[in-house]
Amino acid sequence: MKALFRVDAAPHMGSGHLMRCMTLAMAWRARGTACHFLCRCQPGFSSRPLEEAGFPVSILPAPEESSWLGVSEQQDAADSLPIITDIAPDWLVVDHYALSTDWEVRARDNTDRLLVIDDLADRPHCCDVLVDQNLGRDQSDYQALLPSSCQVLTGPAYAMLRPEFALNRSASLARRADSRCRHLLISMGGSDPGGATGLVLKGLKECRLPDLERITVIMGSMAPGLEQIRQLGNSLQWPVDMAVNVADMASRMATADLAIGAAGSSAWERCALGLPTVMVILADNQRVGARALEESGAAVTLGGVDDIAVDLPACVESLQAPERLQAMSRKAAAVTDGSGVNRVLDTLIGS
């Protein structure tokens, strides 16, 4: 069996879509499916992660403008169809905020099944299966947007996380009996839009954190100003370990007592490990999920990048009480168990 993923990544759109598609592809490949990728050459895009993971990747021409797609849906479909036809996938997977029914109906004749991965519920789709992993999302949100035959999988039970998160879950939850904030982890995603990491580090200079022993800063290679961030970390009173493009995110999260992180797909990784989190909203499409997580008690929302300087110190200091961290950890762990990718695959293989 063959699967083809149409997904993009770039500094202006982040890497979360590509990462979750790669997670699904790795699990699917382990079950015997050959997985291919189809990506547009967006500014700052690198195919290296796909190539290093052993996935064939076809590159569409660079767009004329820097946006979510850079060309019309019709043009993207025209560019994509020869590759889709040549590969003839059993499953075509689309994870892209700028693609909808207009693109999908053009591709359907060249594949047996079509899966859409979405977060927004804001446009129609012509697909067989749709996955929306957001907390608070319900199948009824898509009722007017999908064919009646489409199977809809919603909620963090279907969050597609790498196996390392489920494997580290038990140990991570067990160590949270001692919930003093000794290890703080900062991760604003692969591209760090708005320079959120630097603003967080500046805000921490104003914090009173009596139990804190060390800070870990995790960044992607697409993030700007890596050397400036390193210098800023060295100016703090606590030891700061800066890591770029880590391959052991789950184990690093499992040893942290509190995270300051983006309110994107990494939120489900933190929940799987019961890691209390201060979330920063880096894009409008993160607001609904962030609100639902805060209402569940699994995290607190600081706001956007512009709110970091003013609100971070009081927010972080308010979370130093062990009983508050323990309560947040329990709520976070209840959101997802980290096994969503297998639930998705069971549905795809069974449909």
C-alpha positions as CSV (number, residue, x, y, z in Angstrom):
1,M,0.0,0.0,0.0
2,K,1.1,3.6,-0.7
3,A,0.3,6.9,0.9
4,L,1.1,10.4,-0.3
5,F,1.2,13.4,2.0
6,R,0.5,17.0,0.7
7,V,1.8,19.2,3.4
8,D,4.0,22.4,3.7
9,A,6.4,23.8,6.3
10,A,8.2,27.2,6.5
11,P,9.1,29.8,9.1
12,H,6.0,31.8,8.4
13,M,3.7,28.8,8.9
14,G,5.7,26.7,11.4
15,S,6.6,23.0,11.2
16,G,3.7,21.4,13.1
17,H,1.8,20.2,10.1
18,L,4.9,18.5,8.7
19,M,5.8,17.0,12.1
20,R,2.4,15.4,12.7
21,C,2.4,14.0,9.1
22,M,5.8,12.6,9.6
23,T,4.6,10.9,12.8
24,L,1.7,9.4,11.0
25,A,3.9,8.3,8.1
26,M,6.5,6.6,10.4
27,A,3.7,4.6,12.1
28,W,2.1,3.8,8.8
29,R,5.4,2.7,7.3
30,A,5.9,0.4,10.3
31,R,2.7,-1.3,9.3
32,G,4.0,-1.9,5.7
33,T,2.8,1.2,3.9
34,A,5.2,3.1,1.6
35,C,4.9,6.8,2.4
36,H,5.8,9.7,0.0
37,F,5.7,13.5,0.6
38,L,4.7,16.3,-1.7
39,C,5.7,19.8,-0.5
40,R,5.9,23.3,-2.1
41,C,9.3,25.0,-2.0
42,Q,8.1,27.7,0.5
43,P,10.7,30.3,1.7
44,G,12.9,28.6,4.3
45,F,11.6,25.1,3.6
46,S,14.0,22.2,4.0
47,S,13.4,18.7,2.9
48,R,16.2,17.4,5.1
49,P,14.0,16.1,7.9
50,L,12.0,14.0,5.4
51,E,15.1,12.7,3.6
52,E,16.9,11.8,6.8
53,A,13.8,9.9,7.9
54,G,14.0,8.0,4.6
55,F,10.8,9.4,3.0
56,P,10.8,10.2,-0.8
57,V,9.8,13.8,-1.3
58,S,8.7,15.7,-4.4
59,I,9.1,19.4,-4.4
60,L,6.6,21.8,-6.1
61,P,7.9,25.1,-7.6
62,A,8.5,28.0,-5.3
63,P,5.5,30.3,-4.9
64,E,5.2,33.8,-6.2
65,E,4.3,35.2,-2.8
66,S,4.8,34.2,0.9
67,S,1.5,33.0,2.1
68,W,0.0,29.7,3.3
69,L,0.0,28.4,-0.3
70,G,1.5,31.1,-2.5
71,V,-0.6,30.0,-5.5
72,S,-4.2,29.4,-6.1
73,E,-5.8,26.0,-5.2
74,Q,-6.3,25.4,-8.8
75,Q,-2.7,26.0,-9.6
76,D,-1.5,23.9,-6.7
77,A,-3.7,21.0,-8.0
78,A,-2.4,21.4,-11.5
79,D,1.2,21.2,-10.2
80,S,0.4,18.3,-7.9
81,L,-1.7,16.1,-10.2
82,P,1.2,14.7,-12.3
83,I,3.0,13.5,-9.2
84,I,-0.2,12.1,-7.6
85,T,-0.9,10.3,-10.9
86,D,2.6,8.9,-11.1
87,I,2.6,7.6,-7.5
88,A,-1.1,6.4,-7.6
89,P,-1.4,6.3,-3.8
90,D,-4.0,4.2,-2.0
91,W,-4.4,7.1,0.5
92,L,-3.8,10.8,-0.2
93,V,-3.3,12.8,3.0
94,V,-3.9,16.6,3.0
95,D,-2.7,18.7,5.9
96,H,-2.9,22.3,4.8
97,Y,-5.0,25.3,5.9
98,A,-5.1,26.7,2.3
99,L,-6.5,23.6,0.6
100,S,-10.2,22.5,0.5
101,T,-12.8,20.9,-1.7
102,D,-11.5,22.9,-4.8
103,W,-8.2,21.0,-4.6
104,E,-9.5,17.7,-3.3
105,V,-12.1,17.1,-6.0
106,R,-9.3,17.4,-8.6
107,A,-7.1,14.9,-6.8
108,R,-9.8,12.2,-6.0
109,D,-9.7,10.6,-9.4
110,N,-6.1,9.6,-8.8
111,T,-6.4,7.9,-5.4
112,D,-8.6,5.4,-3.6
113,R,-9.0,7.3,-0.4
114,L,-8.5,10.8,0.9
115,L,-7.7,11.8,4.5
116,V,-7.8,15.5,5.7
117,I,-6.1,16.6,8.9
118,D,-7.5,19.9,10.0
119,D,-7.8,22.2,13.1
120,L,-10.1,25.0,11.9
121,A,-13.5,23.6,10.7
122,D,-13.8,26.7,8.5
123,R,-14.0,25.3,4.9
124,P,-15.6,22.4,3.1
125,H,-13.7,19.1,2.3
126,C,-14.3,16.2,0.0
127,C,-12.7,13.4,1.9
128,D,-13.3,9.9,3.3
129,V,-11.8,10.5,6.8
130,L,-11.1,13.8,8.7
131,V,-9.0,14.1,11.8
132,D,-9.2,17.2,14.1
133,Q,-7.2,16.6,17.3
134,N,-8.3,19.7,19.1
135,L,-9.8,19.6,22.6
136,G,-13.4,20.8,22.5
137,R,-13.8,20.0,18.8
138,D,-17.0,18.0,18.0
139,Q,-18.1,16.1,15.0
140,S,-21.0,18.5,14.6
141,D,-18.6,21.3,13.9
142,Y,-17.9,19.6,10.5
143,Q,-21.5,18.5,9.7
144,A,-22.1,21.1,7.0
145,L,-18.6,20.9,5.6
146,L,-18.2,17.2,4.7
147,P,-19.9,14.5,2.7
148,S,-22.3,12.5,4.8
149,S,-20.2,9.4,4.3
150,C,-17.0,11.0,5.8
151,Q,-15.8,9.5,9.0
152,V,-14.8,12.2,11.5
153,L,-12.3,11.7,14.3
154,T,-12.2,14.6,16.8
155,G,-10.4,15.3,20.1
156,P,-7.0,14.8,21.6
157,A,-7.6,11.0,21.8
158,Y,-6.5,11.2,18.1
159,A,-3.5,13.5,18.7
160,M,-0.8,12.1,16.5
161,L,2.3,12.0,18.7
162,R,5.6,10.1,18.2
163,P,5.8,6.8,20.1
164,E,8.3,8.3,22.6
165,F,5.6,10.2,24.3
166,A,3.5,7.1,25.2
167,L,6.7,5.3,26.2
168,N,7.8,8.1,28.6
169,R,4.3,8.7,30.0
170,S,4.4,6.4,33.0
171,A,7.8,7.6,34.2
172,S,6.8,11.2,33.7
173,L,3.6,11.0,35.7
174,A,5.3,9.0,38.5
175,R,8.0,11.7,39.1
176,R,5.4,14.4,39.5
177,A,4.6,13.4,43.1
178,D,7.3,15.9,43.9
179,S,6.1,18.9,42.0
180,R,8.5,21.7,43.0
181,C,9.5,23.7,40.0
182,R,13.2,22.9,39.8
183,H,13.5,22.4,36.0
184,L,11.8,24.8,33.6
185,L,11.5,24.0,29.9
186,I,11.0,26.6,27.1
187,S,9.9,25.6,23.6
188,M,8.2,27.9,21.1
189,G,8.2,25.6,18.1
190,G,10.5,25.1,15.2
191,S,10.3,28.6,13.8
192,D,9.7,30.7,17.0
193,P,7.5,33.4,15.3
194,G,7.8,36.8,16.9
195,G,10.9,36.0,18.8
196,A,8.9,34.6,21.7
197,T,11.8,32.7,23.2
198,G,14.0,35.8,23.8
199,L,11.0,37.6,25.3
200,V,10.4,34.7,27.7
201,L,14.1,34.7,28.8
202,K,14.0,38.5,29.4
203,G,10.8,38.0,31.4
204,L,12.4,35.4,33.6
205,K,15.0,37.9,34.8
206,E,12.1,39.5,36.7
207,C,10.9,36.3,38.3
208,R,11.4,35.1,41.9
209,L,11.8,31.3,41.5
210,P,13.3,30.0,44.8
211,D,13.2,26.3,43.8
212,L,14.4,26.6,40.2
213,E,17.7,24.9,39.5
214,R,18.0,24.9,35.7
215,I,16.3,25.9,32.4
216,T,16.2,24.0,29.1
217,V,15.6,26.0,25.9
218,I,14.6,24.0,22.8
219,M,14.6,25.6,19.4
220,G,14.4,24.6,15.8
221,S,17.1,25.4,13.2
222,M,14.5,27.6,11.4
223,A,14.3,30.0,14.3
224,P,16.0,33.3,13.9
225,G,18.7,34.7,16.2
226,L,19.9,31.5,17.8
227,E,23.2,33.0,18.9
228,Q,21.5,36.0,20.5
229,I,19.2,33.6,22.4
230,R,22.3,31.7,23.6
231,Q,23.8,34.9,24.9
232,L,20.6,35.9,26.6
233,G,20.4,32.6,28.3
234,N,23.9,33.0,29.6
235,S,22.9,36.2,31.3
236,L,20.3,34.6,33.6
237,Q,21.1,33.6,37.1
238,W,20.2,29.9,36.5
239,P,22.1,27.5,34.2
240,V,20.5,27.4,30.8
241,D,20.9,24.5,28.4
242,M,20.1,25.4,24.8
243,A,19.4,22.6,22.4
244,V,18.5,22.8,18.7
245,N,16.6,20.2,16.7
246,V,16.5,17.7,19.5
247,A,15.6,14.1,18.8
248,D,14.7,13.3,22.4
249,M,11.9,15.8,23.1
250,A,9.8,13.4,25.2
251,S,12.6,12.6,27.6
252,R,13.4,16.2,28.0
253,M,9.8,17.1,28.7
254,A,9.5,14.2,31.1
255,T,12.2,15.6,33.3
256,A,10.7,19.2,33.4
257,D,8.5,20.4,36.1
258,L,6.9,23.3,34.2
259,A,6.9,24.3,30.5
260,I,6.5,27.6,28.8
261,G,5.5,26.7,25.3
262,A,3.5,27.5,22.1
263,A,-0.2,26.8,22.1
264,G,0.1,24.6,19.0
265,S,0.4,20.8,18.4
266,S,3.2,20.5,21.0
267,A,0.5,21.1,23.7
268,W,-0.7,17.5,23.2
269,E,2.9,16.2,23.7
270,R,3.0,18.1,27.1
271,C,-0.4,16.7,28.1
272,A,0.6,13.1,27.3
273,L,3.4,13.6,29.8
274,G,1.3,15.5,32.4
275,L,3.6,18.5,32.1
276,P,2.0,21.7,33.5
277,T,2.3,24.5,30.9
278,V,2.2,28.3,30.5
279,M,1.0,28.7,26.9
280,V,1.8,31.5,24.5
281,I,-0.5,32.0,21.5
282,L,1.7,32.4,18.5
283,A,-1.1,32.3,15.8
284,D,-4.8,33.0,15.7
285,N,-5.6,29.4,14.8
286,Q,-4.2,28.4,18.3
287,R,-6.8,30.4,20.3
288,V,-9.6,27.8,20.3
289,G,-7.4,25.0,21.5
290,A,-5.6,27.2,24.1
291,R,-8.9,28.3,25.5
292,A,-10.2,24.7,25.8
293,L,-6.9,23.6,27.5
294,E,-7.1,26.4,30.0
295,E,-10.8,25.7,30.8
296,S,-9.8,22.0,31.4
297,G,-7.2,23.1,34.0
298,A,-4.4,21.5,32.0
299,A,-2.6,24.7,31.3
300,V,-2.7,28.5,31.7
301,T,-2.7,30.9,28.8
302,L,-0.3,33.8,29.0
303,G,-1.7,35.5,25.9
304,G,0.2,36.4,22.8
305,V,3.8,37.4,22.2
306,D,3.0,41.0,23.1
307,D,1.8,39.9,26.5
308,I,5.0,38.1,27.5
309,A,7.0,41.1,28.9
310,V,4.1,42.3,31.1
311,D,2.4,39.2,32.3
312,L,5.1,36.4,32.4
313,P,6.6,37.1,35.8
314,A,3.4,37.1,37.8
315,C,2.0,34.1,35.8
316,V,5.1,31.9,36.4
317,E,5.4,32.9,40.0
318,S,1.8,31.9,40.6
319,L,2.5,28.4,39.5
320,Q,5.3,27.6,42.0
321,A,3.1,26.0,44.6
322,P,3.5,22.2,44.4
323,E,-0.2,21.5,44.8
324,R,-1.0,23.8,41.9
325,L,1.5,22.0,39.6
326,Q,0.2,18.6,40.7
327,A,-3.4,19.6,39.9
328,M,-2.4,20.9,36.5
329,S,-0.5,17.7,35.8
330,R,-3.5,15.5,36.6
331,K,-5.7,17.5,34.4
332,A,-3.1,17.5,31.5
333,A,-2.6,13.8,31.7
334,A,-6.4,13.2,31.4
335,V,-6.4,15.1,28.0
336,T,-4.5,12.5,26.0
337,D,-2.5,9.3,26.5
338,G,-0.2,9.7,23.5
339,S,-1.5,6.8,21.5
340,G,-3.7,8.7,19.1
341,V,-1.7,7.9,16.0
342,N,-2.5,4.2,16.4
343,R,-6.2,5.0,16.7
344,V,-6.0,7.0,13.5
345,L,-4.2,4.2,11.7
346,D,-6.7,1.6,13.0
347,T,-9.5,3.7,11.4
348,L,-7.6,4.1,8.1
349,I,-6.7,0.5,7.8
350,G,-10.2,-0.6,8.7
351,S,-12.1,1.7,6.4
